[in-house]
Amino acid sequence: MDTEVLLEIKPKYVDYIRFFYNIIISFLAILLVSMVDWLIPMLMNLSEPQLWYVYIAINILLWLLLTGFLMFLDRKNYEVTNYKVYNDRIEFEEGFINHKYTTIRMVDIKEIHLDQNFIQRQAEVGTIRFVTAANNSTTSTGVCFRDITNSMAVYAKVKQIHENA
C-alpha cells in the first residue's frame, strides 16, 4: 500500500451555498412542526387574534434557530472533512458528530465525474464524484469530493492518477 499522498484536498465552505441548502431543509422541518404547533395556543387559551401572532412568532423563531444550528453543524463538518489521493487509493474522511472514513481502491473506480451547478459555478467550486462497481452514475452513493476549489484542475489531476493506476 502506497503511503505517499499525491493530493490532499479540503472542501471550501461557501456560506451562501450552504445557507441556501440549510434554509430549505429547516423550512421543510418547520412545516412539519407547524402541523402540531396549534396545540400551544390551545393550551394557553389564546383568543383568535393572538393565535396568529403566536403561530408566526413560534415558526419564525424555530426556523431561525434551526437554520443557525444546521449552519453550525455544517461548518464543523467541513472543518474535519479531508480528501486524500494516493497512487492506489482514495481516502475520504468527514464527520463532526458521526465520523465517517472511506477508502476506495483506484482499480475499483469505474468513472469520475465533475459536477457544477449554477451556484457552484458562481462560487468557483465543484463536486468530483467517483462511481464504483457498488453503485452507478444515477445514485448518490460512493465518494464525492464536494465544494472543491479549482475543481477542473483537481479533476484532471485525479483522472490522470486514476489512469496511471
N, C-alpha and C positions, 0 to 999 in steps of 0.2 A: 504494500500500500504506500503510495506516494505521500510524502509529508510536506512537500513544498507548495505553499499557497500561491497560485498563479494570479488570482484575482480575489480581492476581498471587498465586498460592497455593502454599504449601509443604505437603507431607503431614506429618501428625503421626505420629511414631514411637511406637507404643504397645508397650512391652516385652512385656507378657504376650500380646498378639495375635501378634506376630512370633515370640516364643518358642514358642508353640503350633505354628505352622506349621513353624518350623525344627526343632523336636524330632521332628516326624513325618517330615520329609524325612531328617534324619540317622538316625533309627531304620531307615527303609527302606534307606538306604545301608549301614548296619551289618549288616542282614540279608544283603545281598549279600556283604559282606566275610566274614561268619561262615561262609559256604559254603566258603570257601577257607582260613580260619584254622586248620583242622585240620592243616595242614602244619607249623605252628610246633611244636606239641607232638611231632609225629612226628620232626621234625628234631632236637629237643632230647632225644629218648629219655626222655620223662617217663612215669612209671607212670600207671596209670588214675586213682587218687585225685587226683594232682597235675594231671591233664589238665583236669578241670572247673574248678579254680581258675584255671588259665591261660586257658581259654576265657572265663570270666566276667570276669576282670581285663582281658584284652585288649579285649573287646567294650565294657565299661563305659568304659574309658579312651578308646577310639576314639569312642564315642558322645558323651562329654562334650567331647572336643577338636573333633569335627566340629560339634556344636551351637554351641560358642563361636565357632568360625571363621565359621559361617554367620551368627550374630548380628552379628559384627563387620562382615562384608561388607554385610549388610542395613542396618545403621545408617549405614554410609558411603554406601550408595546413596541412602538417604533424605535425607542431608545435601545431596547435589548435585541432587536432584530438584527441579524447578521447573516450575510451570504458569503460562502467561500467556494471558490472553484479550484480544483486540483486537476492534474492530468487525467486521473482515472475516476473522479467522482465530484459530486456537488454536495455541499453541506449547507443546510438551511436551519437556522436557529431563531426562534421567536418565543414570545410569551412573557408577559409581566406577571400574570396570575397563574395561568396554566402554561408551563414550559413545554415547548414542542421542539424536538430535534429530529431532523430528517436527513438521511443520506441516500443519494441516488447515484448508482454507478453510471459512468458515461456510456457504457455499452448498452444499458437499458433504455437510454433516451432515444425515442423514435423521431421526434420532431421538436423544433424550437421555434417559438413564435414571439414576435414583438407586437404588443397591443398598445395603442394610444388612443384614448377617447378625446373628444374635443377639449375637455377641461384639462386633461393631462398634457395635451399639446401646448396649451396656453401656459402651463407651469413648467414646460420643458422637462417632463418626466415621462416614463413609460413603464410598462409591465412586461417582463420576459417570462414566458410560460413554457414549461418543459412537459412534453407528452411522453409517457412511458407506455409499456405494454399493458400496465394495470389500468390505464384509463384511455380515453380517446379525446380528440380535439374538441368535442362538443360538451365535455364535462369539465367541472371546475376542480376536480381532484388533482393531486400531484403537487408539484412545487411551482410557485410563481415568485419571481423577484419583482415585487411591486414598488412603484414610485421611485424608479432608478433615474438619477440624473445622467445626462449624456447617454441615454438608453440605446441609441443607434450604434454608438461605438462599443458599448458593453456587449450588445447583442452580436456584433460582428466578431468580437474577441472570443466570446463564449462559443459561438458557432465554429470558429477556427479551432479552438481547443477540442471541441467535440469531434470534428472531422479528423483531427490528428490522433485521436484516442484509439 
